[in-house]
Amino acid sequence: MTQHCGLVAVVGAPNAGKSTLVNALVGQKVAIVSPKAQTTRAKLLGVAIEGDAQILLVDTPGIFEPKRRLDRAMVAAAWGGAEGADILALVVDGKGGLGSKVTDIAEAIADRPEPKHLILNKVDLADKAKLLVHAEKLNALVPFAETWFVSAATGDGVAELKRAFARLVPEGPWHYPEDQVSDATERALAAEVTREQLYLQLHAELPYASAVETEAYKEREDGSVEIHQQILVERPTQRAIVLGKSGARIKEIGARARTELAQLLGHPVHLYLHVKVRPGWDEDRDVYRDLGLDWVE
């Protein structure tokens, strides 16, 4: 059987639903999601298979106007993830409409050589007439090869999009084994799952001044995995928020993260969390390395 394999860079403004779309195309969770914008920090590769085609989906951080070093590193990761792609997919929140962030990104990719596809997401929530207006305006800015209307959350239109990508990726050998769905290590996956729970459970209480590091990851003789993680925050008040009253919040964060990790890894997980106050952690080169981000001056 002739194999096909290609790279699809998934770019867009924060909260467009890029990670949800990548998960839907892969067919299982490989990227964390939350209602909070800029959840994705580093580029992550999801591996989708359709027939004889292996589609390598680069889920990139949302592109926005950076204000600090961490922001600059995230935006650099987003544009870096688009380099060398066979297809460039711009994902737009169909419900949210076209703001300056979206049009700025569209203008930035207009002259890029890769075939470009416009994906208007969240069509289940959007006004249908406005969707057509958005599509028309964006196609006037960028020579898109095709425009797609999908809902990554419900799956509407995702199968058609996946088949189209499979037809478009070039002929070539697969880069990953058939059963591999991501390039993330299990250590990195564990940190991301815990960070997702921080976002989902704390919402606006804890700003982006937090990170999760997997300090130890080891397999026990009984087949289970023991994971030790530290949650980095900048101030003692933020530590108190993560811990919650009598430690109730961190217990709930750990319980939900443990349950999800056990499902993803396929074996029991022993997860140990502690919270460390480290002022200025987002100026620490080692933390950037652990997050999979380049140090940006």
C-alpha positions as CSV (number, residue, x, y, z in Angstrom):
1,M,0.0,0.0,0.0
2,T,1.3,3.4,-0.9
3,Q,1.6,5.6,2.2
4,H,1.0,9.3,2.5
5,C,2.3,11.5,5.3
6,G,2.2,15.3,5.8
7,L,2.3,18.1,8.3
8,V,-0.8,20.3,9.0
9,A,0.0,23.4,11.0
10,V,-3.1,24.5,13.0
11,V,-2.9,28.2,13.8
12,G,-5.3,30.9,15.0
13,A,-6.1,33.3,17.7
14,P,-6.5,32.2,21.3
15,N,-9.6,30.2,22.2
16,A,-10.5,29.4,18.5
17,G,-10.8,25.7,19.5
18,K,-7.5,24.5,17.9
19,S,-6.8,21.9,20.5
20,T,-10.3,20.6,20.5
21,L,-10.1,20.3,16.7
22,V,-6.8,18.4,16.9
23,N,-8.3,16.0,19.5
24,A,-11.3,15.5,17.3
25,L,-9.2,14.7,14.2
26,V,-6.9,12.4,16.1
27,G,-9.9,10.6,17.6
28,Q,-8.8,10.9,21.2
29,K,-7.4,13.5,23.6
30,V,-3.8,14.5,22.9
31,A,-4.0,18.2,23.8
32,I,-5.5,19.8,26.9
33,V,-8.4,22.1,26.5
34,S,-10.2,24.7,28.7
35,P,-12.5,27.7,28.2
36,K,-9.5,29.9,29.1
37,A,-7.7,31.5,26.2
38,Q,-4.0,30.6,25.7
39,T,-4.3,27.2,27.4
40,T,-1.8,25.7,24.9
41,R,1.7,26.9,25.6
42,A,4.0,24.8,23.4
43,K,3.5,23.3,20.1
44,L,2.3,19.7,20.3
45,L,2.0,17.0,17.5
46,G,-1.1,15.0,17.2
47,V,-1.1,12.0,14.8
48,A,-4.3,11.2,12.9
49,I,-4.7,8.3,10.5
50,E,-7.2,8.2,7.6
51,G,-6.8,5.2,5.2
52,D,-3.2,5.2,3.9
53,A,-2.5,8.7,5.1
54,Q,-0.8,9.8,8.4
55,I,-1.7,13.4,9.2
56,L,0.7,15.1,11.5
57,L,-1.3,17.9,13.2
58,V,0.8,20.6,14.9
59,D,-1.4,22.2,17.6
60,T,0.1,25.6,18.2
61,P,-0.5,28.2,21.0
62,G,-2.9,31.0,20.1
63,I,-1.2,33.9,18.3
64,F,-1.7,37.2,20.2
65,E,0.1,40.4,21.0
66,P,2.8,39.3,23.5
67,K,3.4,41.4,26.6
68,R,6.0,39.4,28.5
69,R,8.7,36.8,27.9
70,L,6.3,33.8,28.3
71,D,3.9,35.4,25.8
72,R,6.8,36.0,23.3
73,A,7.9,32.4,23.7
74,M,4.4,31.1,23.1
75,V,3.9,33.2,20.0
76,A,7.3,32.1,18.7
77,A,6.3,28.5,19.2
78,A,3.1,29.1,17.2
79,W,4.9,30.6,14.2
80,G,7.6,28.0,14.5
81,G,5.0,25.2,14.4
82,A,3.9,26.5,11.0
83,E,7.4,26.2,9.5
84,G,7.8,23.5,6.9
85,A,4.1,22.5,6.9
86,D,2.4,20.9,3.9
87,I,-0.9,22.6,4.8
88,L,-1.6,25.7,6.9
89,A,-5.0,25.6,8.6
90,L,-6.3,28.8,10.1
91,V,-9.0,28.1,12.7
92,V,-11.4,30.9,13.5
93,D,-14.0,31.0,16.3
94,G,-17.2,31.2,14.1
95,K,-19.2,32.4,17.1
96,G,-16.7,35.0,18.2
97,G,-16.3,36.6,14.8
98,L,-13.5,38.6,13.3
99,G,-11.5,40.8,15.6
100,S,-8.2,42.4,14.9
101,K,-6.3,39.3,16.2
102,V,-7.9,37.2,13.5
103,T,-7.4,39.6,10.6
104,D,-3.8,40.3,11.7
105,I,-3.1,36.5,11.6
106,A,-4.8,36.2,8.2
107,E,-2.8,39.0,6.8
108,A,0.4,37.5,8.2
109,I,-0.2,34.2,6.4
110,A,-1.6,35.6,3.2
111,D,1.7,35.4,1.3
112,R,3.0,32.2,2.8
113,P,3.7,29.5,0.1
114,E,1.8,26.6,1.8
115,P,-1.7,25.7,0.7
116,K,-4.0,27.4,3.2
117,H,-7.4,26.2,4.5
118,L,-9.9,28.3,6.5
119,I,-11.7,26.4,9.2
120,L,-14.6,28.2,10.8
121,N,-15.2,26.4,14.1
122,K,-18.0,26.3,16.6
123,V,-20.7,26.4,13.9
124,D,-23.1,24.8,16.3
125,L,-23.1,28.0,18.3
126,A,-22.7,30.6,15.6
127,D,-25.2,32.6,13.6
128,K,-25.3,31.0,10.1
129,A,-25.6,34.2,8.2
130,K,-22.6,35.7,10.0
131,L,-20.5,32.6,9.2
132,L,-20.9,33.3,5.5
133,V,-19.9,36.9,6.0
134,H,-16.8,35.9,8.0
135,A,-15.8,33.4,5.3
136,E,-16.2,36.0,2.6
137,K,-14.2,38.6,4.4
138,L,-11.3,36.2,5.2
139,N,-11.2,34.8,1.7
140,A,-10.8,38.4,0.5
141,L,-7.7,38.7,2.6
142,V,-6.1,35.3,2.0
143,P,-6.2,32.9,-1.1
144,F,-7.6,30.0,0.8
145,A,-7.7,26.7,-1.1
146,E,-10.9,25.7,0.7
147,T,-13.2,26.9,3.5
148,W,-14.6,24.5,6.0
149,F,-17.5,24.9,8.5
150,V,-17.0,22.6,11.5
151,S,-17.8,22.1,15.2
152,A,-14.9,20.4,16.8
153,A,-17.0,20.0,20.0
154,T,-19.8,18.1,18.3
155,G,-17.8,16.5,15.5
156,D,-19.9,18.2,12.8
157,G,-17.8,18.4,9.6
158,V,-14.7,16.9,11.2
159,A,-14.8,13.6,9.3
160,E,-15.0,15.5,5.9
161,L,-12.1,17.7,6.9
162,K,-10.0,14.7,7.9
163,R,-10.6,13.0,4.6
164,A,-9.7,16.1,2.8
165,F,-6.4,16.4,4.6
166,A,-5.7,12.7,3.9
167,R,-6.1,13.4,0.2
168,L,-3.9,16.4,0.3
169,V,-0.8,15.2,2.2
170,P,2.0,14.1,0.0
171,E,3.1,10.6,-0.7
172,G,5.7,9.3,1.7
173,P,6.3,6.9,4.6
174,W,4.6,7.3,7.9
175,H,6.7,9.0,10.6
176,Y,5.1,7.3,13.6
177,P,3.9,3.8,14.5
178,E,0.2,3.2,13.8
179,D,-0.7,3.2,17.5
180,Q,1.1,6.5,18.4
181,V,-1.2,9.5,18.7
182,S,1.2,12.2,19.9
183,D,4.9,13.1,20.2
184,A,4.4,14.1,23.8
185,T,6.3,12.1,26.4
186,E,4.4,10.5,29.3
187,R,6.1,12.9,31.7
188,A,5.0,15.9,29.6
189,L,1.5,14.5,29.3
190,A,1.2,14.1,33.0
191,A,2.2,17.8,33.6
192,E,-0.3,18.9,31.0
193,V,-3.2,17.0,32.5
194,T,-2.6,18.5,35.9
195,R,-2.3,22.0,34.4
196,E,-5.6,21.5,32.6
197,Q,-7.2,20.7,36.0
198,L,-5.8,23.9,37.4
199,Y,-7.5,25.9,34.6
200,L,-10.8,24.0,34.8
201,Q,-11.1,24.1,38.6
202,L,-9.7,27.6,39.4
203,H,-10.8,29.6,36.3
204,A,-10.1,33.3,36.9
205,E,-8.8,32.8,40.4
206,L,-5.4,31.7,39.2
207,P,-3.9,33.7,36.3
208,Y,-1.2,32.5,34.0
209,A,1.3,32.8,36.8
210,S,1.4,29.0,37.2
211,A,3.2,26.0,35.7
212,V,3.4,22.3,36.4
213,E,6.7,20.4,36.5
214,T,6.9,16.6,36.6
215,E,9.8,16.0,39.0
216,A,9.7,12.2,39.1
217,Y,8.0,9.5,36.9
218,K,8.7,5.9,37.7
219,E,7.0,2.6,37.1
220,R,6.3,0.4,40.1
221,E,6.7,-3.4,40.1
222,D,2.9,-3.9,40.2
223,G,2.6,-2.1,36.8
224,S,1.3,1.2,38.3
225,V,3.1,4.5,37.8
226,E,4.2,6.9,40.5
227,I,4.3,10.6,39.5
228,H,5.6,13.5,41.6
229,Q,4.8,17.0,40.4
230,Q,5.3,20.5,41.7
231,I,2.9,23.4,40.8
232,L,4.8,26.6,40.5
233,V,3.1,29.9,41.5
234,E,4.5,33.4,42.0
235,R,3.0,34.5,45.3
236,P,1.9,32.9,48.6
237,T,-1.7,34.1,48.0
238,Q,-1.7,32.0,44.8
239,R,-0.4,29.0,46.7
240,A,-3.4,29.3,49.1
241,I,-5.8,29.4,46.2
242,V,-4.4,26.1,44.7
243,L,-4.4,24.4,48.1
244,G,-7.9,25.5,49.0
245,K,-9.5,25.3,52.5
246,S,-7.8,22.5,54.4
247,G,-6.1,21.3,51.2
248,A,-9.5,20.4,49.6
249,R,-8.8,22.1,46.2
250,I,-5.4,20.4,45.6
251,K,-6.9,17.1,46.6
252,E,-9.7,17.5,44.0
253,I,-7.2,18.7,41.3
254,G,-5.1,15.6,42.1
255,A,-8.0,13.2,42.1
256,R,-9.3,14.3,38.7
257,A,-5.9,14.4,37.1
258,R,-5.1,11.0,38.5
259,T,-8.3,9.5,37.1
260,E,-7.7,11.0,33.6
261,L,-4.0,9.9,33.5
262,A,-5.0,6.4,34.5
263,Q,-7.4,6.3,31.5
264,L,-4.8,7.8,29.1
265,L,-1.9,5.7,30.2
266,G,-3.9,2.5,30.7
267,H,-2.6,1.6,34.2
268,P,-3.1,2.9,37.8
269,V,-1.5,6.1,38.7
270,H,-0.2,7.4,42.1
271,L,0.0,11.2,41.8
272,Y,1.7,13.4,44.4
273,L,1.3,17.2,44.1
274,H,2.9,20.0,46.0
275,V,2.8,23.7,45.5
276,K,5.9,25.8,45.4
277,V,6.1,29.6,45.5
278,R,8.8,30.7,43.1
279,P,8.7,34.4,42.3
280,G,9.7,35.1,38.7
281,W,9.5,31.4,37.6
282,D,8.6,32.7,34.1
283,E,12.1,34.2,33.9
284,D,13.7,30.8,34.6
285,R,15.4,29.2,31.5
286,D,15.0,25.7,33.0
287,V,11.2,26.1,33.3
288,Y,11.0,27.1,29.6
289,R,13.0,24.0,28.7
290,D,10.6,21.8,30.7
291,L,7.6,23.5,29.0
292,G,9.0,22.8,25.6
293,L,9.5,26.5,24.8
294,D,12.5,28.3,23.5
295,W,14.0,31.1,25.5
296,V,13.1,34.4,23.7
297,E,14.8,37.6,24.4
